[in-house]
Amino acid sequence: MLHKLVIDTVSAQATKLLMSEKGLPNVEVEKHLKALLQSALSKLDVVSRDEFDTQQTVLMRTRERLEALEKRVSELEAKAP
């Protein structure tokens, strides 16, 4: 969804810059710009905001569990002879 919004926004702005003399956007230019932007964005290694937030939550939980386990190991080591 984000990709489509970015593609449409950039394409619309570029089309405005490349308007024909009559003030009407050149449909072919817009079509080619969209295709070019889609191709470029598909090559990028990006994730959606939802995916990022989900992974961040998982990482935080994992970090909390690791810290708890480290604390427990330290306590057990302190009790060992």
C-alpha positions in Angstrom: 0.0 0.0 0.0 2.8 2.4 0.9 4.6 1.6 -2.4 1.5 2.5 -4.4 1.0 5.8 -2.5 4.7 6.7 -3.1 4.6 5.7 -6.7 1.4 7.7 -7.4 2.6 10.8 -5.5 6.0 10.9 -7.2 4.5 10.1 -10.6 1.8 12.8 -10.3 4.5 15.4 -9.3 6.8 14.4 -12.1 3.9 14.5 -14.6 3.1 18.0 -13.5 6.6 19.0 -14.3 6.5 17.3 -17.7 3.1 18.6 -18.8 2.5 19.2 -22.5 2.0 22.6 -24.0 -1.8 22.4 -23.7 -1.6 21.8 -19.9 -2.6 18.2 -20.2 -0.3 15.5 -18.8 1.3 13.2 -21.3 -0.2 9.8 -20.5 2.7 7.9 -21.9 5.2 9.8 -19.7 3.1 9.1 -16.7 2.8 5.5 -17.6 6.5 5.1 -18.1 7.3 7.0 -14.8 5.0 4.7 -12.8 6.6 1.6 -14.4 10.1 3.0 -13.6 9.2 3.8 -10.0 7.6 0.5 -9.4 10.6 -1.3 -10.8 13.0 0.8 -8.6 10.9 0.3 -5.4 10.6 -3.4 -6.0 14.4 -3.7 -5.9 14.6 -1.9 -2.5 14.7 -4.1 0.6 12.0 -2.4 2.6 9.3 -3.5 4.9 5.9 -2.0 5.8 5.5 0.0 9.0 3.3 -2.8 10.4 6.0 -5.4 9.8 8.6 -3.2 11.4 6.5 -2.6 14.5 5.8 -6.3 14.8 9.5 -7.2 14.6 10.3 -4.4 17.1 7.8 -5.9 19.6 9.2 -9.4 19.1 12.8 -8.0 19.6 11.8 -6.2 22.8 10.2 -9.3 24.3 13.2 -11.4 23.4 15.5 -8.9 25.0 13.4 -8.9 28.2 13.5 -12.7 28.3 17.3 -12.7 27.7 17.9 -10.2 30.5 15.7 -12.3 32.8 17.6 -15.5 32.0 21.0 -13.7 32.4 19.9 -12.5 35.8 18.8 -16.0 36.8 22.1 -17.5 35.6 24.0 -14.9 37.6 21.9 -15.8 40.8 22.5 -19.5 40.3 26.2 -18.9 39.8 26.4 -16.9 42.9 24.7 -19.7 44.9 27.0 -22.4 43.5 30.0 -23.4 45.7 
